[in-house]
Amino acid sequence: MGSKLAYDDVVLGRRSTRGFLKQPVPKALIREVIELAMRAPSSLNTQPWNFTVVSGAPLDRIRAGNTERNLAGVPDSREFRSHGAYAGAHRERQIEIAKQLFGAMGIEREDKVGRQDWVLRGFRQFDAPVSIVVTFDRSIHGGDIGPFDCGAVTNALVNAAWSRGLGCVINSQGIMQSPVVREHADINEDQVIMICVAMGWPDETFPANAVVSQRKSVDDAVTFVGFDD
């Protein structure tokens, strides 16, 4: 099993992993990571989340189907609500992380082939050896609490993985074609597909893995009310 890191080291050191070694991840280690992640809080302890862990040939079929359908122009069929395009400060942050990643990978602005290849990597779930599809019970579909709780457990999942030496990237591109994911991962209709997480051993030679995304300051994010100073 991987070494364990202190909480601050995990939170401050974790970064999204987009390049993975071609090395399998032991099933027992994945179970350990998920068990730890499932200590995440949920509304009234309802724990609406479920996980489908996909590897090998089924994951390859998802990669192929996801890529083929997207390249053929099949509309996005992700099962969560989208807000549409980002604007303002959110768009600025989106552009900034793209600049960091493309800069690390040496992809120039006019390099259409390189940019297209980067998009395809996302459709392929970044060629990770493992994909964890996070779903929630359809019986509570339509409200915001289930997706909120899935966000909590997904955050816990990527941090737990990092604490064991595994890298992850939360990847909505990997579920853009939800019928493909549902078919090849054999996900029941009583589940709503929320997100997927690509997981594996980080390839330290992959330039994008060194990118650390910037965070806005506490002063920008927090309003204190009722304090003396």
Disulfide bonds with the S-S distance in Angstrom:
none
